Structures are given as structure tokens and as C-alpha cells.
Amino acid sequence: MSGNPNPDAATDFIERVMEKNELGDGGKRVMLEEALEGEELSFILLTDGERYAPLAPTRDHKRAFDNNQGPNTGGMGAYSSDELLPAELRRTIEKTIVEPTMKGLAADEIRYQGFLYIGLMLTKSGPKVLEFNCRLGDPETQAILARVEFDLAEVLADAAAGNLKPEKLKWKAGASACVVMASGGYPGKFEIGKEIRGLSEAARVTDVKVLHAGTKRAGDTIATSGGRVLGVTSTGNTLNAALQKAYEAAGKIQFEGMHYRKDIGKPQQRSSVAGD
């Protein structure tokens, strides 16, 4: 759970997973963990099992509605800017979290090759680990790839061959943002098959790409086919510029029941536990 913890929210969560069975077998047991206060950071790196290279820093927004309200989702938006990760904070994360993790894998004779997602909470006492994942994040990936200034296929081939060259990873200056456009009712029950209008108009906004997630062709039109439908992704010289473009493009898209957060990129204090 994340957001503003209170007894009602905890009761609602328990009822959803243990009585309504929203998570299936995953909701048969509940583990209570320490709550952490601060801002989250997605620290994702690529490794060949020996060397590693951090990707552009990102932060996502998990709650369905503005101001971190509503249920958790797979992610309603994300943004990336160098300001998210000052040099001193990066050194702390690498020294206290990344390097011990890599040494631990080596000690266990695990030569892990690929992406390592480290979800962090930036607390008053320093960065704390919320979770590890063996993948890129969504929608963090959209914000990260928008800033790529290197041959991704070449770098991935190097990592797979055990010959990663971290110096190859160069990043565009400025910032990027991704706004997720979701079906009505998501992350709960939602309807599909809703015609999407305005895609061509949105794609004409400078420095914007409209990435499809839950869509399908329906004759001569594009319709919804999932909960998270589109990822409107933009770049800009500043975070405000990137967000302005993303929201300009999002405003040109319509489909029945559509909803998206209007506060992507705004700093928000959060309370969370591992496994969120």
C-alpha cells in the first residue's frame, strides 16, 4: 500500500485481496511491513553480471487519481530528469545499495545479466530499498527510452555477451514525461472496445510520441483493449516543457470513459511499504 495510510484504507485493502479475491492466491496471506516516508525513485541499471550502468533516473505515479488518491495501478505516469538524482545521492545509492547487491550476487555465484530495477524510498535517513525487480519498469521505460542517445540494441548485445561498456550509455539533456491514458474503471473492472479519436492530432505535437499499450484495430479505427491504453510520452529542455507537451497531446485524445492524472511530475510526499 502507499499514499496516506489510515485504518479505513487498510481495511479496504484487506477486503479486496482476502474477501473479494482480487489478487487470487496472492491475496491469501498478508505481510505487515515497516512504513517509510519520503519520495520514491526508480533506480534501474543494466548489468552484464560484472559491470553495471545506471539508466536515467525516473519516478512513477502509482495511484489512479491526482494527489496520490485511489487504488494502486501498474503506473499512471512517469518522468525523468537529472535533478531527480544529484551526484551525491547517486554515489550513496551505488555505494550502499548497488555495489553490495552486485557483490552478494557474485558471492552466491549468480551472474545476473539484464535490467535490475531497484525501487527506492528517499527518506530523511537516506535511500531505502522497497523492492527489486528483474526488468524495466512501466511506465518508467517510456520516460527512460525517450532520453536514450545511444544504440540500445548494441548496448544490450554487449550486456548479453558479458562485455558491457558503461561509457556507451549517453543521455539527452533535459527531461521526459509519460502520461498514461486509462480506461474508465481501471484498475478495477473496465470496458474495452471504445473507439479512440485524436491520435493523429496528438502525434503532431512536437517532441511527442503516443505509445500504444492496450489498443487494437477495429476496422478502420483504433479501439481500447486494456486498462492502460496509451502512454503519451514527450521530451523537453525542462521537465515543465516536457509535461506541457505531453498534456497538450493528451488533450487531443478522446475515448469513452478515459481518465488520466493531471499531476504527473509534481513532487509528492508518500508513505509506502516494500512490495508496493
Order of alpha helices (4+ residues) and beta strands (2+ residues): beta-alpha-beta-beta-beta-beta-beta-beta-alpha-alpha-beta-beta-alpha-alpha-beta-beta-alpha-beta-beta-beta-beta-alpha-beta
